[in-house]
Amino acid sequence: MNYLFYPVLSANMLDLIRTGYGVALFGTLLLSLGPSRWFFVSERFGGYAKSSPGIDRFQNPRLLPVVLFVWFLSAIGLILGYHSVIAALVNLILCHYFFIQMRWKGVLRGMGAPGYMSYWMGAYLFFQEYARFYDPTGSLQRISLMAFRSDFAIIMLSAGVYKILSGYPKNHGMNYGMVNPFWGKYWRYFGKLHTQHLSFRLLNHLGYATEIAAGFLLLFPSLELYGALLIFFTFLFIATQIRLGFLCEMVMLGSLIYLQKGGIADQWLQAWWPKFIPVTQASPVAMPFLLQVNEILIVFFLIYIALLIPVNAGLYYNFLARKPLTKPFQKLLELYTNTLGAIIWRVFTVDVVNFYVQIWVENKVTGNKQLYSVPGSLDWKSRFRYCHVGEFVGLTSVFTTLKYYPNQPSLFQERLLRYAKTVPCPAGFKLVFEYVSIQQKEERFHHVPIAQFVVDLEEEKIEESAILPEMRGLLRSAHPTSPVHEAARPGTYAPSPSINT
């Protein structure tokens, strides 16, 4: 089938996706209001972003209210369909900056997968909304839709393949997250189950199988509806189990881009159109300058489609073969992937979810201490921050640095100290970060503290002490089922020169 004439989405479907995304974006920003003083501010002003002259000029307390106000306005514009092209462009710029450009420059790490999907859906919406109003030929709308559909399928395939490589078939994956108090909504219940319980084994196998099956189905026009439905209902279930912010809702909205105009799902939507969603009536404007821009964008998306497989193959070659490409190609690969945000999807795999970190505020004299990090707590003074997936991503990323860059201790120390400075710690107190490993033994999951990192903010000093010295190696080594190795630096999968390949 010639994709140049592939059916586009109906106006109602576009409006549904736009409105749904606007609501999810608004919810994400609302949850981020409290932690915004860490998430979107540089370390010079007490935030997560690594300080530099450029970053400090934009990510500071004076501009933060303006940035959030504009971002909220763009979300409202998308919900209401009011100046949707401008609203989508503003959102795309902000999403790209905070979730892509800042991915390797701050503790937040671009808010991980939730941040990436906010950016990805924001990019999709901008080009679709722009094409609705400024693409009289319809070519840009079709080609950009083709690009995003292809990319979404590759994302699902990549996530599924990595789950196979990292231990899901051997029952090392989803189960750790479900018993992890930072990620699992019902961790106490699942923590009582046998480690080989049918529900764990079933969910682990479904975890990779559904993503791979859906990814393949989405590549074929005659089967894409089944792939879209598989993704939609899979992530609907995940949303009920795991604390992921609005990631699941974003992915569910992404699956709707396969419900083509005139198809069964689209016909159902027309019959049951929600009256509260405004319908956009667009008559594309033909402007000579924009027609030229559209031609450039069409070429861009065709190149993007052509590079999807080579780029992902390059990332996996770096990661699995543990070798860089030849120097010019490696530089081009990293420039391309870091600009557009392409990554290997290591979402919710064992090295990320088989531990968590408790933070204590301890009196230096008496030794009395109080737990600060309480997942799910609604204590507005301090612990509400641990209701946000971005906080879990940030704190987890600090300590996965030990596994991902074991021969670069200064990188971990820098990140931990930057994070520690955001935790309220009165004079005469110190912070204790307790690393708790989740282990399968005696037919149950056990939460085992294995080390402490004591941070004295007054002296800016970090001391590591082993609680269980025999398990200290777990801190700086990947899980036995994981293919993780040390990369040369953040932003590349090419190995560190210290690795003997």
N, C-alpha and C positions, 0 to 999 in steps of 0.2 A: 504494500500500500504506500502511496506517495504521501509522505508526511507534510509536504507543502500544502496539501489540500485536506489535511486531517481536521476533523471537526473541532471547533473551539468550544469553550464552556458557554452555557447560556448566561444571559444577563442575571437571571435570578441566582444561579449557582455562584457567579462572581460576587454578587452582593452578599450571599450567605457566608462565603469564605472571608470576605472583607470585614463584615460585621463581627463574625466569630473571632477573627484575629484581633480586631480592635478591642473586643471584650477581654481576651486573654492577655493582650499587651497591657491594658488598663489594670488588670488584676496583678500582673507581674510588677508593674510600677508601684501599685498600692502596697504590695508586700515589701517592696524595696524602700519605702519612704524612711523607715527607721534606720535600716542598715546603710542607707544611701551615703551617710557621712563617712562610711568606710569603703563602700563599693565604688563610688564615683569620685573619690577625692585622693590626692596623692599623699605619700607618706610624710611629706613636709608639713601637711596640715592634719595628720593623724589618720590617713586612709591607707588603702591597700596598694595603690599604684606606686611603682618605683619612681622616685622623684627625678625629674629632669627639667630644664628650663621650659621646654615646650609643654610638657605634661602639667607642670605647676601653673602655667598661665591659664589652662583650661579647666583643670580638675582642682578647684579650690572652693572654699566655703562661700565666697561671694558670688561665684557664678552658678553654684549648684542649684539654688532655688530657681534661677532662670532656666537652666537646662531641664530640670524636672517639670517646670510649668509648660515649657514648649513641648516636651515629650508627651505630657498628659494631653495637651491640646491636639497633638497629632493622633493620639489614640481615640479621642472623642470625634475628631474629624473622620476617622476611618469607620467608627461605629455608625455615625450619622450619614456618611457619604457626602460630607460637606467639604468641598475643595479637596477631594480625595487624592488627587495627584500630588498636590503640595504636601498634604499630610503624610502620604506614603513616602515621599522623598525625604522629608525631615526625619521620619522614623528610621528610614534606611541608613541615612548618614550617621545618626546616633547609635544605631545597632552595630553598624560596621566599626565605628570607633571603639565603643566600649567592649564589644563581644568578639571582635576579630583583631583589630589593631592592638588592643591592650591584652590579648590572650597571654602573651609571653612576658608582659611587663608589669604584672601585678599578681598579688596573692589570689585575687578573685578568679584568675585564669579564664577570663571571658565568660564567667558563670557556666562553664562547661557546656554540656549538651543542651540544657535549657536556653542558654544564651545563644548558642549557635542556631538552634531552630527558630528563635525569635528573629535573628538576622536573616535566615534562609527564607522564612515565610514573608518577612518584610521585603526582601528583594523580589520575590515572586509577585507580591501585591503591587509594588511600584511599577514594574514593567507591564503587568496586565492592566492596571488602571491607566497608565500612560497610553498604552495602545488603544484602549477604549475611546479615548478622547482625541488622540493625535495620530492614529494609524488608519487612514481611510481605506487602504488596500487590504487590511486584515492580515498581511504577511507577518508583521512583527509579532502580532498576538499569537499566531500559530507557531512560529519558530521559537519564541520565548517559552511558550507552553511546552513545546516538545523538549526544550533544554531542561526545564525544571522537572518534567516527568522522568526524563532519562536520569537526571541527577538523583532524584528521590529513590529510584529503583536501585541505583548503584550504592547509595547510602545504606539501604536495607541489606543488600547483599554483603557489603563490607562489614556491617555490624554482626550479621549472622556468621560469616566466615571467621571473624575474630573470636566470637564466642566458642566456636568449635576448637580453635587453636588454643584457647586459654582455659579449657577444662570443663566446659558445660556438659559435654557427653559423659564425663566422669563424675558428675554430681558436685562440681565445684563452680558455683556461680550465683544464681538467683537465690539459693538457700541462705548464703551468707548475708545477703542484703536484707532478706526477710526477717532474720534474727538480729540484725544490727539496729540498735535503738536510734541511730542517726537517720537511717533510711527506711526501715520497716514500720508501717503504721501499727501492725499487730505483732511486734517482735516478741512480746511476752508469751503470746499464744503459740507462735511457731517455735519458740525456744524450748517448749516442752515436748515437742515431737521428736521421734527417733530420727537420727541424722540421715537414715536411708528411707525415710517415710515416702510413700508413693507420691504425695503431693510435691515434695521437693524434686524427686526424679522426673516426674511428669513436667513440672514447670521448667526445669533445666533443658529438657529435650525440646519442649515447645519453644523455649527462648530462642534457640538458634534455628529450629526448623521452620517456624512461622516467618521469620525474617527472610530466610533464604528462599522459601517457597513463594512468599509474596513478591520478593525482588524479581524472580524469574517471571511470575505471572504478569507483573506490571510492564514487562518489556514487550508483551504481545498484545496488540489491540483487541483481539477477540477474547482475551482472558483477563484483561486489566481490571475489570469490575470485580472479579473474585479476589484479586490481589489487594485492591483497595479496601474491600470489606474485611479481609483478613487482618490487615493492618489496623483498620478502624476499631474493630472489636477486641483485638489483642491489646491495644493501648488503652482502650476503655477499661479493661480488666486491670491492667497494670496501675492505672490511676487510682484504683480502689485499694491498692496494696502498698504502694511505695511513695514516699515523700519526694516528689520531683518537681514541685512548683507547677507550672503550666506546660511542662514539656510534653506530657501525654496529649493534652488538648491541642497543642501545636502540631504534633504528628498526625493526630486524627484529622485536623483541618487539611494537612498536606495530602492525606489520602483522597480528599474530595476533588483534587484537581484531575482525577482520572474519570470522574463521572460526567462523561461527555454529553454535549447538547443532543437532545432527542433520545438519549438512552433510557433504560428502564428507571434508573434512579432519578434522572432528571425529570422524567414524566411524573414520577411520584411527587417530586418537589413542587412541580407546577401545580399539582392538584392540592397539595397541603402547604402552600406557601405561608410562612409565619407572617401575620399581618403587622407585627411590630418592627419588621426589618424593612427599611426604606428601599425602594426600587430606583435604580439609577437609569435615567433615560439619556443615553449618550449618542450624539451625532458627531462622528469623528471630523475634525477640522483638517483641511488640506492646506498646509503652509509649506512653501518651497524649502525653506531652511530646515524645517522639521522632517520633511521627506528625505532630505539628505542624511539627517541624523538617524532616521529610521533604517536607512540602507546600511549605515555603519553598524548599528546595533544588530541587524540581521546577520551581518558577517561575523560580528563578535560571538553571537550565540551559536552559529554554525561551527566556528572554531572551538568554542567551549564544548559542544557535543563531541566533536572529533577527538578532543583531548581527554575526555572523561576516563576512558580505559587506560591510555598510556600514563596519565598522571597517577591514577590509583595503583597501577602496576609498579610505577617507580617508587611509590611510598612503601608498598609491600616488599619490594626488592631491598630497599634500605633496611626494612625492619626484620625480614626473615632471613635474607642472605647475609645480613650484617655487613653490607658493603655499600659504599657510596657509588653513585654513577661517576662517569668521567667528569672532571671538574666543571667545565662549562655547563653541562647538562644538569649537574647537581645544583649549581647556583640558580639556573633557570627554574628548576623544579621547586626549590625552596622559595624563590621570589613569587612564583605563581601561586603555590599553595598557601603561603602566609598572607598574600594579598586577598585571595578569595576565600580563605578559611578552610580549605580542603584538608582533611585529617583521616587517619585510620580510626574508625569508631570503636573505641575501647570502653564504651559505656557499660557500667554496671558489671564489670568483670572482677575476678577474684582479688587482684592486687589492690583494687579500690575499695572493696566492700568487706574484706575479711579482717578489718580492724576499725577502731574508732579511738578518739582521743578525748579524755576528760580533762577539763581545766579547773584547777583549784586555786583559790586565793589564800595564801598562807601567811600567818603572822611570823615574822622572823624570830621573835623572842619566845613567844609561848608555844609556837608550833600548831596552834589552832588554825583550822582551815575550813573554807566553805566552797562547795561545788558551784562553779559559775556556769558551765555549759550543760544545760538541761534541755535535751531535744523535746520540742513540742510544748515547752513551758510558755505561759502567757504572761510572765513577769515582765511588765513594760520597762522596768528600771534597767534590766540587764539581759534577761534570758530570752526575750522575745526574738532576739536575733537568731536563735537556733530553731526557729520555725521556718526559716527561709532556706531553700535548696542551695542558694548561692553561698551561704555560710558553710554548709556541708561540703560543697565543692572546694571552697577556699581552704578550710582547715584540713581536709583530706589531702589536697594538693601539696600543702606544706610538708606533710609527712611522707607522701609518696616520693618526694624528692630524695629521701634516703634510699629508696629502692631504685629509682630511675637514674640517679646520679651519685652512686656510692663513693666515687673517687673525687667528688667535688663538694667537700664538706662546707665550704664557705657559702655555697648557694643555699644549702639548707639553713645555715645559721642566719643568713641575711633574711630569708623568708620568715623564719620563726620569730626573729626579733621584730620584724615589721608587723607581723600579726599580733605579737604580744603587746605592742604599744597601743593597740586598739582596745585592750581589755582593761577596764577600770581597776587600778591597783594603787591603793593609798600608800603614802610614805610609811616605811617600816614593814611593808609586806612584800612578798615575792609570788611569782606565778609558778605553778607546778603543772606541767603537761604530762599526763599519764597515758602511755600508749597501751591500749587494751587489744590483745589479739583474740580473734574468734577462732576456736579450734574444735574440730570434731574428734571426740574421744569418749569412751565409755557409753557409746550409743546416744550421746547428747551433745549439744553445742555448749562449750564452756567459754566464758569471757575471762581471759587470763591477762592481768596486768604484767607486762614484761620489762618495762623501762619507764623512767621518769626523766623529763627535761626541765630543770629548774632555771627559770629566767629571773634574774635580778635586774629590773629596769633602771634602778638608780645607778648601777655600775655597768649596765648594758653587757651583762655577762651571762653565758649559758653553760650549765653544768649537766652532764648526762650521767645517770646512775642506773645500773641494772637491778631490777627487782628479781628477775630470774636469769642469772648470767648464762645458763646453758641455752636459753632461748634468744639471746641477744642477736644472734645471726639473722633472725626473722626480720629485724628492722631494715636490714640493708640487702636483702635478697628477695627476688621474686618468688612467688609460689611455685612449687615444683611443676605444676601443670601450665605455667605461664611462659610465653616466649619473650617476655620483657628483657631488654638489655640496656646498658647505659648508652645514651646518645651523646653526641659530641657537645650539644648545647640545647637549650630550649628552642623549639621551632624547627627541629629536624629529626628525622628517624635514622639518619646516617650514624653509624656507631662512633663511639669515642675512640681516638687513636690508641688508648690504653688497652682496648680489647684485642686479644689475640684471635684474629679471624683465620 
